[in-house]
């Protein structure tokens, strides 16, 4: 776990690098790490960077060489964002994985290479807070946040992009020169547009984020433990499985999906007591043998167990 306390004027943590890995390098195949084998990329090089300055250099090289660039924060991706055969330079940000409280900004700072598991552990052990991100600990924060970021707490607290105070992002100007911008939600910030672009635009099309600053809307003061949602003390989970061959007919399958949707239509209004309950339906194909539903709720919510029972029923 890499937990840092950021202060103004301090040096940026640098892991190493940059490292340039080409197809002849023994590291090349291991760094490709494709998850969806419909998309197989073979970039000319993989640039592993450990700092914002190194990233600026990689972007400048890609522009100079005319190479299409893709960026990966170190987690997995099921689309072709990083494995597209047209990508000629893949930039790996996994060494940039610091998580901590930035007293200068009055917000939590998360670098893109941190995994969600690392973010959750650091926020919990240091301050007892969390973010409404996904439940898979190996997902990289960089791509997850840029795409919106949602997970079990989202019906209660919104998406991750509802909580950004600012971003540090590498952009390319009209003159073709990459530069670093720190953009915040502050009304007087001349670079507020890049912040706005990262509050739900998705896809990472506006630049390369090298740091997110997170603080929930409406929070004030310097007590870091009050600036993000509290971590639940205990979670209640229910897993329901239906067998395709024994229980499932076309009529039952249709009713199952319809009831799942209707429940959410009726229990998702702002202020609803049921927004603390999060559920996913996984209607696997018949060949998989089963359909699965998972429901989760903060056990500290009044009536949590009864709420789950009513939902499953």
GILIN-V769440 format. One record per backbone hydrogen bond with DSSP energy under -0.5 kcal/mol. NH is the residue of the N-H (numbers start at 1). CO is the residue of the C=O. If there is no record, write none. Layout:
# GILIN-V769440
NH;CO
NH;CO
This chain:
# GILIN-V769440
3;1
4;2
4;99
6;4
6;101
10;7
15;50
18;48
19;48
21;19
21;46
22;20
25;22
28;25
31;27
32;28
33;29
35;77
37;35
39;36
40;38
41;39
44;88
45;88
46;21
47;45
47;90
48;19
48;46
49;47
49;92
55;51
56;52
57;53
58;54
59;55
60;56
61;57
62;58
63;59
64;60
65;61
66;62
67;62
70;89
72;91
84;80
87;84
88;68
89;68
90;45
91;70
91;89
92;47
92;90
93;72
93;91
96;93
97;95
99;2
100;109
102;100
102;107
103;6
103;101
106;102
107;102
108;214
109;100
110;212
111;98
113;96
114;96
114;111
116;139
117;137
119;115
120;116
121;117
122;118
123;119
124;120
125;121
126;122
127;123
128;123
128;124
129;123
130;229
133;131
137;135
139;136
141;114
142;112
144;140
145;141
146;142
147;143
148;145
149;144
154;151
156;153
157;153
158;154
160;149
161;148
162;159
163;160
165;213
166;213
167;183
168;211
169;167
169;181
170;208
171;169
171;179
173;171
173;177
176;173
178;176
179;171
181;169
183;167
183;181
185;165
189;186
192;189
194;191
195;191
196;192
197;193
198;194
198;195
199;196
201;197
202;146
205;202
207;204
208;170
209;207
210;168
211;168
212;110
213;166
214;108
215;163
216;227
217;162
219;216
224;222
226;223
227;224
231;128
236;297
238;295
240;293
242;291
244;289
247;243
248;243
248;244
249;247
253;249
254;250
255;251
256;252
257;253
258;254
259;255
260;256
261;257
262;258
263;259
264;260
265;261
266;262
267;263
272;269
275;272
277;274
278;276
278;296
280;294
282;292
283;281
284;282
288;285
289;285
289;286
291;242
292;282
293;240
294;280
295;238
296;278
297;236
298;276
299;234
299;297
300;234
301;298
304;301
307;303
308;304
309;305
310;306
311;307
312;308
313;309
